[in-house]
Amino acid sequence: MALKKFDYIIVGGGSSGCVVANRLSEDPGVRVLLIESGRRDADRWINIPATFFKVIEKGRDIVAYVGEPSKHLNGRPAIVVQGHVLGGGSSVNAMIYVRGQSQDYDGWAQDGNRGWSYSDVLPVFRDLENNMQLAGEYHGTSGELHVSETGFHHPLSRAFIRAAQETGIPYNPDFNGALQEGVGFYQTTTRDGRRWSAAQAFLRPAEKRGNLTVLTETRVARVTFQGNRTTGVQLENSTTYEAGGEVILCAGRSRPPDCYSFQAWGPRNIYASTGSPWWLTSPASAKTTRTIWNRQSRARRSIRSPSSARTRA
Ligand SMILES: Cc1cc2nc3c(=O)[nH]c(=O)nc-3n(C[C@H](O)[C@H](O)[C@H](O)COP(=O)(O)OP(=O)(O)OC[C@H]3O[C@@H](n4cnc5c(N)ncnc54)[C@H](O)[C@@H]3O)c2cc1C
């Protein structure tokens, strides 16, 4: 009989899920289950950086959420795309390596989220990264995530960058350094000319360990609870898996995410009108969630509820 009890269950095998699966399964004493609703990342077009648009076009490994037509978009609907494949967004994205503004992290920490300040996350970024060119305070050179310089710069791109500088925009050789502002060439999450997704970087090595089970084309329908304590997950086909330790939600947040539609996690006010059961989050993470939602509100406001969203898979 297949194993039904694990120490950790990770919902979603995207960018974050692959990292978490890798780090948790480093301990041979724990059993880890990773559940991904998409298929394995075997499509050859995924690995060739220049053909990522084919992956998007084919639509097999993405889900596209189409909003209502919006006056803010000249009557067009907003379309939000999410990876739906092992590696998640990192298997279908544009591979641009930009980690985000330090102020964002510090803002989240100020909201009360312990461990999320820039000085907290920077060592973690460095630990994950294997940068082919940059080193020092902001970059790692021995992690699993290969980061490369782009091999070819089109003359028009060079002209654009020079023109921007002539207007007074500073040249920035590193968008993950001290300052994000400026114009320049970004680095990519590629290795030797191939996409280096989180699945390649973190899951492939972890899959060789005997304590990690990966299920693909398997959708989690809900997280199960006993009181306020998580006990495991239930799949769409009603199969249940028990978590002795933790259930870790890595199902993405490109839309009202699945981990919300599971049972409405997060700020209570978002669910007040839905009648969904609501599970508490800390006030700090609720505030941060609200901030993130607000920042994306123009697109998000026009997104239909998950039940009425048109999906393409
Ligand atoms: C087209 C595109 C281009 C992008 N370009 C860039 C870029 O150039 N640079 C950059 O930094 N970022 C880019 N991004 C964003 C980046 O890829 C995401 O921010 C990142 O992948 C999010 O990681 P995540 O782990 O939160 O979620 P995801 O990577 O989206 O992973 C979530 C996973 O959960 C799975 N899942 C969802 N619901 C369930 C369920 N109920 N049961 C089981 N599994 C489930 C999904 O199938 C998915 O694989 C891009 C994204 C897209 C879609």
The ligand as a Gaussian input file, in Angstrom:
#p B3LYP/6-31G(d) Opt

LIG

0 1
 C        4.957000      33.801000     -17.929000
 C        5.705000      34.189000     -16.670000
 C        6.885000      34.952000     -16.772000
 C        7.581000      35.302000     -15.612000
 N        8.810000      35.900000     -15.721000
 C        9.577000      36.064000     -14.608000
 C       10.933000      36.496000     -14.706000
 O       11.470000      36.692000     -15.799000
 N       11.642000      36.653000     -13.545000
 C       11.085000      36.396000     -12.319000
 O       11.781000      36.551000     -11.296000
 N        9.813000      35.969000     -12.196000
 C        9.076000      35.773000     -13.318000
 N        7.812000      35.261000     -13.198000
 C        7.273000      35.049000     -11.843000
 C        7.870000      33.830000     -11.147000
 O        8.015000      32.735000     -12.030000
 C        6.947000      33.504000      -9.966000
 O        6.952000      34.630000      -9.106000
 C        7.397000      32.293000      -9.173000
 O        7.508000      31.151000      -9.982000
 C        6.383000      32.054000      -8.052000
 O        6.793000      30.942000      -7.319000
 P        5.783000      30.188000      -6.351000
 O        6.501000      29.016000      -5.804000
 O        5.191000      31.172000      -5.415000
 O        4.577000      29.723000      -7.285000
 P        4.610000      28.876000      -8.629000
 O        5.971000      28.778000      -9.193000
 O        3.507000      29.432000      -9.486000
 O        4.220000      27.418000      -8.140000
 C        2.942000      27.064000      -7.690000
 C        2.708000      25.624000      -8.129000
 O        1.598000      25.119000      -7.398000
 C        0.849000      24.277000      -8.243000
 N       -0.499000      24.212000      -7.678000
 C       -1.416000      25.202000      -7.648000
 N       -2.530000      24.759000      -7.038000
 C       -2.282000      23.472000      -6.683000
 C       -3.063000      22.489000      -6.026000
 N       -4.296000      22.747000      -5.621000
 N       -2.514000      21.256000      -5.822000
 C       -1.261000      20.980000      -6.230000
 N       -0.481000      21.892000      -6.876000
 C       -0.994000      23.119000      -7.085000
 C        0.916000      24.981000      -9.602000
 O        0.652000      24.078000     -10.662000
 C        2.352000      25.495000      -9.609000
 O        3.250000      24.607000     -10.228000
 C        7.080000      34.920000     -14.335000
 C        5.888000      34.169000     -14.239000
 C        5.226000      33.793000     -15.377000
 C        3.969000      32.936000     -15.245000

